[in-house]
Amino acid sequence: QAEKELKAAWSQQAGQLREMGRRERLLRSDVQRAGEQLESFKTRVMQLCSPSAAGSTGKSVTEQQVIEKVRQICAENQQSHEREKSLQKELSSRLAQEKEVSANIEVFKNSLQKLQ
């Protein structure tokens, strides 16, 4: 009886080990695929950001290069937003001045018509 139980336990353990091995192979495959996708993504980012920096040299792009390029793009984007805000303020100011001038002209016209 003990021998049967031992064989059953052994068989169960062996099955679990085979399943763990299968899962490990799948995980390794997933990790390798993810690494390849990351490398492809980094290269595409660099090609989009700076075509001369990636692909043409034949070297793989480092994570630091991608990070620096993304930081540069973020900084440029921030500067663009600040410039846009500045231009919007300037436009609003000029529109207000134009409106004031138009109102003054209208008052002037009315005054002129009354005088005539």
FENBELTA-V71444 format. One record per pair of residues at least 12 apart in sequence whose ideal C-beta (glycine too) atoms are under 6 Angstrom apart, sorted by the first residue. I is the first residue (numbers start at 1). J is the second residue. D is the distance in whole Angstrom. If there is no record, write none. Layout:
i: (I	I)
j: (J	J)
d: (D	D)
This chain:
i: (42	42	43	45	46	49)
j: (61	66	61	66	61	69)
d: (5	5	5	5	5	5)
